[in-house]
Amino acid sequence: MGRIPDRGVEHGTATFDRKCREPIVRTYRDFMHALLLTFAATLGFVLAGCDGKETLLEVETADGEVEVQRDRESGDVDVEVVD
């Protein structure tokens, strides 16, 4: 693809060249994309790693379900019954 011929953009008495402005905008946009991607990845890892429980037993029936979980750090056992 060909480039559009460069023409200056007049603002007041000064003329700003597009070649000087484009990389700054592209660099800023790329920086913001990288920052948001890093934030999203970090948030995903934090939320995925917060649960320190393991499921020992999970039973689903037509009448309800039973789930038994054990905390990995303290060893406490939680039993959840849903009707």
Rosetta blueprint (number, residue, H / E / L):
1 M L
2 G L
3 R L
4 I L
5 P L
6 D L
7 R L
8 G L
9 V E
10 E E
11 H E
12 G L
13 T L
14 A E
15 T E
16 F E
17 D L
18 R H
19 K H
20 C H
21 R H
22 E H
23 P H
24 I H
25 V H
26 R H
27 T H
28 Y H
29 R H
30 D H
31 F H
32 M H
33 H H
34 A H
35 L H
36 L H
37 L H
38 T H
39 F H
40 A H
41 A H
42 T H
43 L H
44 G H
45 F H
46 V H
47 L H
48 A H
49 G H
50 C L
51 D L
52 G L
53 K E
54 E E
55 T E
56 L E
57 L E
58 E E
59 V E
60 E E
61 T L
62 A L
63 D L
64 G L
65 E E
66 V E
67 E E
68 V E
69 Q E
70 R E
71 D E
72 R L
73 E L
74 S L
75 G L
76 D L
77 V E
78 D E
79 V E
80 E E
81 V E
82 V E
83 D L
